[in-house]
Amino acid sequence: MARPDSPPNGPVPDDPGDRFLPPEDVEVRVPAVPRAVVTMRTVAADLAARAEFTLDAVADLRMAVDEACSSLVALARPDTRLTCSFIVHEEHITVTSSVQTTGAERLATDSFGWRVLTTLADDVRMLSATPGQAGDPFRLAVRLSVRRLGTTLS
């Protein structure tokens, strides 16, 4: 019996079959509250594990996403969303986490949390967008990349 998603003329040659091919990008939105950060950590770890990153790289990514998201949630406007986009590359995963804030807040780059983040990730950048019109929210983001161990970021 053919699987429902099988091509009508049978399997495609060289089809990966049931092997998992990680998506090129995933976006997740959750309420910007501390209890929702676990969702982002879990997605990050799952994507890295499915992309066959080493256990150390998976752990580094998971902790870096936790730190970035927790820091952003602390600055988020009430009743807004934490958004994370995950881009899976062969040699690294890039995560951009963002929230709407009430003002031009920035994460403290001299804090212990920032030091942890920059130690766990291979590349970390803080991004911000000022509102286009008065009354529009500010947007603050952290973009980080964790490489598969044994590769270098270009």
NORZINOR-V668703 format. One record per run of one state. SS is the DSSP state (alpha for helix, beta for strand, coil for the rest). FROM is the first residue (numbers start at 1). TO is the last residue. Records with the same first field share a line. If there is no record, write none. Layout:
SS = FROM-TO / FROM-TO
This chain:
coil = 1-24 / 32-33 / 51-54 / 77-80 / 89-91 / 102-111 / 121-122 / 130-137 / 148-154
beta = 25-31 / 76-76 / 81-88 / 92-101 / 123-129 / 138-147
alpha = 34-50 / 55-75 / 112-120
